[in-house]
Amino acid sequence: MKVAIIVIDMLNDFIYGSLKCERALKIIPNIKKLIEVGRENGIPIIYGNDSHLPNIDKEFDLWGPHAVKGTKGAEVIEELKPENNDYVIEKRRYSTFYQTDLDLLLRELDIEGVILTGLHTNVCVRHTAADAFFRGYKIIIPKDCVEAFTEEDHVTGLDYLKKIYGAELTDSEEVIEKIRNKVYT
């Protein structure tokens, strides 16, 4: 099955800044290894990054200012920086699909399944998974590559993704093995 790895909101503001999620620190090495193996095996790497307009974005009403376009806070953390052949999708809402060209990009790449990584299991990962489901993509979620502010949010988020969208819950090592064995191409 032809897949893409989508890295959601692994941004300075979400890891180290205004919406810091300390639990995210433990998923960085897993995502890094998954990305590296993906690149080595020709798997497209796509970053879905919050990039909000200053002073007007509706998300600010809920979360306060964060990931403002053009600021350090809206940049991918140094540990997971995009490389030249990676794709970067800027988003202004939770889903990486909403009002972006992600679906067009995936279709041009002939992608059948998406491997979702990043933050937050119960918010942006969930809404990206919903839109992937609605568009007919298989959803693969390595549980050790997604996180949320709390364990409860993370666990209930994963349960929802499996029950409602049929997401395949796995771990990064299993995904890496499938990439190396050409199950995922």
C-alpha angles and dihedrals in degrees: 000000000000110000142176127210112230117199109200123204100330086157134147093251092052097045105031108002145055096332096033115178108193091190088065092070091076094057096052096084092047093050091045092054092045091051092048093051090044092054092046089055099043097255111152114246114210124185117208104198131183107236109173128188112242119260099355110061114119092218088068088069088064105029106020122237113330140149093013111189112263096018130112088246091064093053124100111256115266093247092062103031116162117251128218096272094046123098126234122203117190114211135185098195136045098272119073087213099053112107092340133104095245094116092050091049093049092049092049088052091048091237118175100177138030126215104209121207135165138040140022114006091197099039124026096013089048095049093045088050091050092054091044089053092049089053095049102254122144109242121220119183122185100208092212091057098057130061145170138202092269137026089239092054090047096048096042089045092055092046091052093048091052097044100040104031101024091239115181105236112206139135133262095255092056091048091048090050091051091050092049091046091049094242084124113039 
